[in-house]
Amino acid sequence: MRVLLDEMLDRRLKRFLPEGVEAVTVRERGWDSKKNGELLTLAEKEFDVLLTTDRGIPHQQDLSRFDLEVVVISARSNRLADLEPRMEEVRRLIEELDQER
C-alpha cells in the first residue's frame, strides 16, 4: 500500500500509519504546488491513497474518475497535535482499504 500525504500535512504523520505502508509526502515526491486535479492524476499512477485535510477536494473534483482513494482528515488545524488524535481512525481505514485491494 502506497500513501501520499498532501503538502499541508506534517511528514511526521507517517509514523502513525500501518506497518508496511510506504508513505511519501507531496514535497518529497516533488509535486509541491500542483493543483488538485493535476495532483490526483499524478498520484493515481503511483499511490493507492491520498491523505489530505482539504475538505474541498470531494466537492471540486469527481473522485470517481480517479483510481485512488482520498481520505480527508477532519481536524481543527493541520498541526500535528490536532491531527494525531485522528490518526487511529485513519490507520484503521487504510488497513481496511489494503484488505480490499
C-alpha positions in Angstrom: 0.0 0.0 0.0 1.4 3.4 -1.0 0.1 6.5 0.7 0.7 10.1 -0.4 0.5 12.8 2.2 -0.8 16.1 0.8 1.5 19.1 1.1 -0.4 20.6 4.1 0.3 17.5 6.2 3.2 17.1 8.6 5.6 14.3 7.4 5.7 13.0 11.0 2.2 11.6 10.4 3.9 8.7 8.6 4.8 7.1 11.9 1.0 6.7 12.7 0.3 4.7 9.5 0.1 0.9 9.5 3.3 -1.1 9.3 4.3 -2.0 5.8 2.7 1.1 4.3 5.0 3.2 2.1 4.3 6.8 2.7 5.6 9.8 0.8 4.8 13.5 1.1 3.9 15.7 -1.9 7.0 17.7 -1.2 9.2 14.6 -1.1 7.7 13.5 -4.5 8.4 16.9 -6.0 4.8 17.7 -6.6 4.6 20.9 -4.5 2.1 23.5 -5.6 0.2 21.1 -8.0 -3.5 21.9 -8.3 -5.8 19.2 -7.0 -6.8 17.8 -10.4 -3.2 17.5 -11.6 -2.1 16.1 -8.2 -4.8 13.4 -8.3 -3.9 12.5 -11.9 -0.3 12.1 -11.0 -1.0 10.3 -7.7 -3.3 7.7 -9.1 -0.4 6.3 -11.2 1.8 5.7 -8.2 -0.3 5.6 -5.0 -3.3 3.9 -3.5 -4.3 6.6 -1.1 -4.1 10.4 -0.8 -4.3 11.7 2.8 -5.4 15.4 3.0 -7.2 17.9 5.2 -8.6 19.7 2.1 -12.3 19.3 2.6 -13.0 20.9 -0.7 -11.5 18.1 -2.8 -14.7 15.9 -2.8 -16.7 19.0 -4.0 -14.2 20.3 -6.5 -13.2 17.0 -8.2 -15.1 14.0 -9.5 -13.2 11.5 -7.4 -14.9 8.5 -9.0 -12.8 9.1 -12.2 -9.5 8.5 -10.3 -8.1 5.1 -9.3 -7.1 6.5 -5.9 -8.8 6.6 -2.5 -8.9 10.0 -1.0 -9.0 10.2 2.8 -9.9 13.6 4.2 -8.8 14.1 7.8 -11.1 16.4 9.7 -9.2 18.3 12.4 -9.2 21.8 13.9 -5.9 22.6 12.1 -3.1 21.0 10.2 -0.9 21.0 13.3 0.4 17.6 14.3 -1.2 18.0 17.8 -4.6 18.4 16.2 -4.1 15.6 13.6 -2.6 13.0 15.9 -5.9 12.1 17.7 -7.5 11.4 14.3 -4.7 9.0 13.1 -6.0 5.8 14.8 -9.2 6.1 12.7 -7.1 6.9 9.6 -4.9 3.9 10.4 -7.9 1.6 10.6 -9.3 2.9 7.3 -6.1 2.4 5.5 -5.9 -1.2 6.8 -9.4 -1.8 5.6 -8.6 -0.4 2.2 -5.5 -2.5 2.0 -7.5 -5.7 2.7 -10.0 -4.8 -0.1 -7.2 -4.5 -2.7 
